[in-house]
Amino acid sequence: VLDLAAASGMDLARSADIASNVLSGFQLEAQEAGRMADVLAKGASSANTNVEQLGNAMQFVAPVAATLGITVEESTAAIGALSNAGIQGQKAGTGLRRVLIQLIKPTSQAQQALSKYGLSLEEVDPSVRNFTDILETLRDRNISAADSAIIFGAEGVSAYQALAGQISGIRRLNDELDRADGAA
């Protein structure tokens, strides 16, 4: 946590608060604090965000992502992609959370829109498939803007569009974050 504070330019108390909140959100043990510090520091240095904004985003998405088995690394990569598109902090967290929730519990209209593209609910369920793979599947089906709005709702459509446009960036950053040991 000291390394995270130094890397981020934040005071120790705030860095510790962010790291512990993210650990709690992902239901990780305290011994994972070093990993968390490394992921947050690497995420902040590799995308248009900072540790404070990552912490704000994680407040909203971490519990949902953890429940779905999405790692802190992949979540940070997705937040990084959203940040690169100008959706930062709390807005990134709420946007990503909305995308995940709409995929695990799509409305009947969303189900109809997905079936129009030949997609089953299992193909877009992040508790069954890798989240980035789901984004790639959706992007490859060329889902229209109107259908994207039906599937992800007004609060999630911009996050989905930003994520779908940056899949290779998400994969690259996720790989970097998987090897972030010592980044803080």
C-alpha positions as a printed NumPy array, in Angstrom:
array([[  0.   ,   0.   ,   0.   ],
       [  2.978,   2.284,   0.616],
       [  4.112,   1.562,  -2.932],
       [  0.634,   2.374,  -4.256],
       [  0.629,   5.678,  -2.364],
       [  4.034,   6.557,  -3.804],
       [  3.113,   5.465,  -7.328],
       [ -0.175,   7.364,  -7.305],
       [  0.984,  10.474,  -5.476],
       [ -1.824,  10.003,  -2.946],
       [ -1.55 ,   9.994,   0.809],
       [ -1.221,   6.654,   2.545],
       [ -4.654,   6.757,   4.181],
       [ -6.492,   7.282,   0.888],
       [ -4.413,   4.633,  -0.909],
       [ -5.103,   2.15 ,   1.881],
       [ -8.812,   2.986,   1.781],
       [ -9.026,   2.424,  -1.987],
       [ -7.037,  -0.818,  -1.846],
       [ -9.116,  -2.19 ,   1.042],
       [-12.389,  -1.2  ,  -0.656],
       [-11.398,  -2.976,  -3.857],
       [-10.248,  -6.022,  -1.898],
       [-13.602,  -6.104,  -0.089],
       [-15.561,  -5.575,  -3.284],
       [-13.845,  -8.555,  -4.898],
       [-14.063, -10.588,  -1.668],
       [-10.277, -10.983,  -1.563],
       [ -8.171, -11.518,   1.542],
       [ -5.8  ,  -8.907,   2.982],
       [ -2.771, -10.889,   1.773],
       [ -3.839,  -9.877,  -1.767],
       [ -3.113,  -6.188,  -0.986],
       [  0.178,  -6.307,  -2.88 ],
       [ -1.537,  -7.711,  -5.96 ],
       [ -4.248,  -5.057,  -5.649],
       [ -1.709,  -2.252,  -5.361],
       [  0.159,  -3.552,  -8.418],
       [ -3.014,  -3.872, -10.516],
       [ -4.278,  -0.415,  -9.571],
       [ -0.888,   1.208, -10.19 ],
       [ -0.428,  -0.542, -13.541],
       [ -4.013,   0.215, -14.567],
       [ -3.577,   3.888, -13.722],
       [ -0.308,   4.133, -15.634],
       [ -1.62 ,   2.258, -18.684],
       [ -4.951,   4.005, -19.278],
       [ -6.469,   7.484, -19.131],
       [ -7.306,   7.167, -15.437],
       [ -5.747,   7.389, -12.005],
       [ -5.945,   5.342,  -8.818],
       [ -8.634,   7.597,  -7.344],
       [-10.843,   7.168, -10.427],
       [-10.221,   3.403, -10.49 ],
       [-11.247,   3.216,  -6.842],
       [-14.401,   5.208,  -7.531],
       [-15.295,   2.925, -10.445],
       [-14.63 ,  -0.231,  -8.449],
       [-17.08 ,   0.842,  -5.738],
       [-19.873,   0.24 ,  -8.214],
       [-18.693,  -2.705, -10.281],
       [-16.512,  -4.856,  -7.996],
       [-19.297,  -6.713,  -6.123],
       [-21.116,  -7.595,  -9.358],
       [-17.905,  -8.537, -11.188],
       [-16.741, -10.704,  -8.291],
       [-20.078, -12.535,  -8.178],
       [-19.701, -13.305, -11.889],
       [-16.117, -14.533, -11.499],
       [-14.646, -11.579, -13.404],
       [-11.178, -10.877, -12.062],
       [ -9.936,  -7.581, -10.708],
       [ -7.507,  -7.524, -13.635],
       [-10.208,  -7.865, -16.292],
       [-12.435,  -5.378, -14.471],
       [ -9.572,  -2.886, -14.307],
       [ -8.863,  -3.435, -18.018],
       [-12.518,  -2.716, -18.85 ],
       [-12.502,   0.401, -16.661],
       [ -9.282,   1.439, -18.389],
       [-10.973,   1.08 , -21.789],
       [-13.929,   3.143, -20.618],
       [-11.543,   5.763, -19.228],
       [ -9.722,   5.915, -22.549],
       [-13.102,   6.732, -24.098],
       [-13.651,   9.556, -21.597],
       [-15.961,   7.621, -19.253],
       [-14.095,   7.799, -15.956],
       [-14.487,   7.19 , -12.259],
       [-18.004,   6.64 , -10.971],
       [-19.462,   6.816, -14.486],
       [-17.143,   4.008, -15.638],
       [-18.132,   1.866, -12.674],
       [-21.862,   2.407, -13.066],
       [-21.669,   1.943, -16.849],
       [-19.753,  -1.337, -16.559],
       [-22.084,  -2.54 , -13.801],
       [-25.102,  -1.769, -16.018],
       [-23.594,  -3.72 , -18.93 ],
       [-22.956,  -6.742, -16.684],
       [-26.405,  -6.632, -15.091],
       [-28.143,  -6.35 , -18.454],
       [-26.208,  -9.387, -19.666],
       [-27.082, -11.555, -16.674],
       [-30.704, -10.441, -16.454],
       [-31.8  ,  -9.125, -19.833],
       [-35.299,  -7.74 , -20.204],
       [-37.717,  -9.53 , -22.529],
       [-37.106,  -6.806, -25.139],
       [-33.338,  -7.328, -24.785],
       [-33.813, -11.077, -25.216],
       [-35.748, -10.43 , -28.428],
       [-33.036,  -8.084, -29.688],
       [-30.322, -10.655, -28.931],
       [-32.25 , -13.444, -30.654],
       [-32.571, -11.214, -33.717],
       [-28.777, -11.58 , -34.027],
       [-28.86 , -15.311, -33.383],
       [-27.56 , -15.018, -29.828],
       [-28.686, -17.195, -26.946],
       [-28.719, -15.991, -23.362],
       [-25.91 , -18.412, -22.509],
       [-23.684, -16.891, -25.203],
       [-23.862, -13.503, -23.485],
       [-23.905, -14.619, -19.845],
       [-20.738, -13.405, -18.068],
       [-21.194, -16.029, -15.357],
       [-20.709, -18.681, -18.069],
       [-18.348, -17.032, -20.604],
       [-15.387, -14.684, -20.441],
       [-16.604, -11.077, -20.443],
       [-14.207,  -9.854, -23.126],
       [-15.189, -12.792, -25.344],
       [-18.841, -11.783, -24.914],
       [-18.025,  -8.221, -25.966],
       [-16.251,  -9.578, -29.034],
       [-19.215, -11.813, -29.913],
       [-21.613,  -8.879, -29.621],
       [-19.36 ,  -6.609, -31.666],
       [-18.944,  -9.237, -34.386],
       [-22.739,  -9.486, -34.742],
       [-22.856,  -5.783, -35.686],
       [-25.626,  -4.97 , -33.251],
       [-27.268,  -1.707, -34.248],
       [-27.213,   1.346, -32.001],
       [-30.971,   1.039, -31.49 ],
       [-30.702,  -2.606, -30.448],
       [-27.71 ,  -1.792, -28.218],
       [-29.903,   0.72 , -26.415],
       [-32.6  ,  -1.93 , -25.991],
       [-30.122,  -4.502, -24.681],
       [-28.102,  -2.246, -22.359],
       [-30.569,   0.521, -21.568],
       [-29.968,   4.239, -21.597],
       [-27.422,   4.002, -18.774],
       [-25.389,   1.18 , -20.291],
       [-25.385,   1.789, -24.026],
       [-22.508,   4.279, -24.067],
       [-20.394,   1.986, -21.874],
       [-21.12 ,  -0.969, -24.158],
       [-20.268,   1.034, -27.292],
       [-16.983,   2.201, -25.749],
       [-16.069,  -1.322, -24.64 ],
       [-17.004,  -2.926, -27.964],
       [-14.757,  -0.473, -29.771],
       [-11.727,  -1.327, -27.646],
       [-11.656,  -5.109, -27.325],
       [ -8.033,  -5.496, -28.408],
       [ -7.074,  -2.789, -25.903],
       [ -8.963,  -4.575, -23.136],
       [ -7.18 ,  -7.844, -23.96 ],
       [ -3.778,  -6.119, -24.081],
       [ -4.302,  -4.318, -20.778],
       [ -5.702,  -7.439, -19.136],
       [ -2.543,  -9.337, -20.16 ],
       [ -0.383,  -6.519, -18.761],
       [ -2.356,  -6.531, -15.513],
       [ -2.004, -10.315, -15.2  ],
       [  1.76 ,  -9.651, -15.131],
       [  1.606,  -6.5  , -12.964],
       [  3.618,  -7.996, -10.099],
       [  5.841,  -5.239,  -8.762],
       [  4.191,  -2.444, -10.77 ],
       [  3.429,  -0.335,  -7.692]])
